[in-house]
Amino acid sequence: MGEVEHPADMSVEPLPKLRESQPELWRRVVPRLIYMGITLVTLYILWPSLVAVFRSWPDLLQIRPYWYPIMIVLEAISFACVWGLQAVALRTTRWFAVGTAQLAGNAVSRIVPGGAAAGGAVSYKMLSNAGIRGGRVASGLTAASLISTGTLFALPILSVPAALLGRPTPWSLSEAAWLGGAVFALGFLAGVILFHYDGAMRAVGRGIQWVRNRLFRKRPPMHDLPDTLIHERNAIRTTLEASWWKALLFALGNWLFDYLALVAALAAVGYTARPTLVLLAYAASMVLAMIPITPGGLGFVEAGLAGLLVVAGASPAQAGVATLAYRLVSYWLPLPAGAVAAGLHRRRYRRRVATT
């Protein structure tokens, strides 16, 4: 327990403290006001698209009920893969602690704008309360986040060749699942190569660096990205030790089953088009979800994913209903699940919390 600040301590030299705190107060308030302004402007721009999407809420009742358990199971497996990734990175078998901490942290990060830091802090505290050392929690969560983000940004790169080579014919659910499995296998192979060969990692770094320098010619050119990537990869490899391949499988499985939940939502509304375009739309929507303007990309993902699905061949009505069904199981349902997980975690580890 921290020390209680006494009223006597607070009364010493109040005016100087007030004057000193004003600049600090402005430094905190002004960026938040600017942030809120950007959010409001962005939502104003997206408002017509959002209205069109959310107008489809009543149509969710027209989806046959058995599709919802399918989507929920696929999304649950996706979350379980995140738990597996974090458990490997933390080198622990305390799945209950890892799972409840991830669900609670995920819920917080999707409620607060730009809440990734807040969600990470919640997960850190809960895992520490469960008895996992703070240093291991910090390094493990960092490694898990880096490998998860890396696999996410690899999805568009792997999806483009599939989109170019895919056949322009209607698809079935099984064909979309096979496509996801193929991208999963390619992603794992690419990860093995990047984990083991410095030359491959440097080549990727040079490519990204070249694109960045071309796009931002007015900024000072970047020269050290390949070395930075090598350093970060070595840090991840040190944290994961011999279990790096398990972490890679779990990270890819997270995105694979989340993608399949979207495929199930599309199948539920009778959408038929090229699955490769759906994969591209999914990858783009996941990148949109990382934009820290609205909580969990709320608004960005709905408008962006629905629009991309229309480009992929869905009707506006199909795209809107499928997007809402997918976001129901991937965004909204995990929020109450996070609250329940936090309560269960606190109930199990309350003695440890009370003594720290």
PyMOL commands that set and color helices and strands:
alter all, ss='L'
color gray80, all
select helices_A, chain A and resi 7-10+14-54+57-62+67-90+95-109+116-129+134-165+173-196+198-215+225-268+275-289+295-297+300-311+316-332+334-355
alter helices_A, ss='H'
color red, helices_A
deselect
rebuild
show_as cartoon
